[in-house]
Amino acid sequence: MDDFYVNIVDPLEKRKVLLQSSRVLIGCLRGLDEFLASKKEKKELLDEFLSTLKAISRLNDKLKARLPRASVSGKEAPRKKFLHENVPFVQPLEADVPKSKLDLLEEELASIEEKLSRLG
């Protein structure tokens, strides 16, 4: 079998363009990954909220069944006003998260770009 070679004009420029495209693609994949993670977290929180709401509803029904029936008087007792303290939001500490495949790929891409910048 005969081997043949194709001459590539300006291979460094082609490599740079390919690396830039890869960097953009990695950014898009990271954004998609973050979006899917937040969507999953939102669904889990919503499911937890709905199950808590159902439990509260069941407990409320049980309470209504056990309480005696009473007529409501003409005047209602004045409601208390609650003052909320201005508590600053504290960002939760991030646990040590293992590097994802995207992070590893991005580090490798950065090292390749560094080597290319040394070439010229």
N, C-alpha and C positions, 0 to 999 in steps of 0.2 A: 504494500500500500504506500503510495507516494504522499509525503507530507508537503503541504504548501503553506505559506504565510501571507497574511494580508497586511499591508503597510497601513498603520493608523496615523493619520496626520495629527500632530500635537496631542500625544497621549496624556500628558500631564493635565491639559485643559479638560480633556474628556473625563479623566479621573476626578478632577475637582467638581465638574458638573454632576457626575454620578454621586459623589459624596454629599453635595448640597441637596440633591433630590432625596437621598437617603435620610438626611437630617430632617427635612420637611416631613417626610413620611413617618419618621419616628415621633415627631411632634404631634402629628395627627393621631397616631396610634395611642400615644400617651393621653391625649385629650379624650379619645374614645374610651380608653380604659377608666379614666377618672369619671366620665359620664356614666358608664355602666355600673361602676362601684357606687356612685351616689344614688343611682336609680334603684339598685338593689337595697341599699341602706334605707332609702325612703319607703320602699315596699315593706321591709321588715318592720319599720317603725309604725307604719300604717296598720299592718296586721296586728301588732302588739296593742296599738290603741283600740282597734275594733274589738279585740278579745277582752280587753279591760272594760270597755264600754258595755259589752254584753254581760260581763260578770256583775258590773254595777247595776245594770237593769234587772238582772235576776234577783240580786240582793234587795233592791228597792221594792220589787214585787212581793218578796217574802215579808219585808218590813210592813208594807201596806196591809198585807193579809193579817198580820198579828196585832196591828194597832187597832184600838177600838174606834168605831165611827163616832165623829163628833161634829156638831154644827159649828160653823164659823161665825164669830161675833162680828158686829158691824165695823168696829175699828181694829185696824192692825197695829201691832206694836211697831214703834219707830225702828228702822233698820240702822244698824251700826255702820259707820263708815270706816273703812280700813285704809290706812296710809301705807303705801309701799315705799320701802327704802330704796334709794338709788344705789344699787350694788353694781360695781363695775364688772364687766364680763371678763372672765379669766379663761384664757385659751388653755384647753387640756394639753397635758404633756404628751408628746408623741413617743410611743414605745419604739424600741429598736425594730425596724421593719426590714426584713430581708430584701435584698435587691431583686427587682423583677428582671425578667429577660430584656425588657426595653431599656432599663437602666444599664445593664451590662453591655447591650448593643451600642448604646449611646457613648459609653466610656471607650469602647473599642473604636467607634467612629471618631471620637476626639483624638485618640492616639494616632490614627491614620492621618487625620487632618494635620496634626502637628508634624508628622514625618513629611507630608507633602509640602508644608510651608518651609521646611528646611531644604527641600529639593529646589525650590524656586518658585 
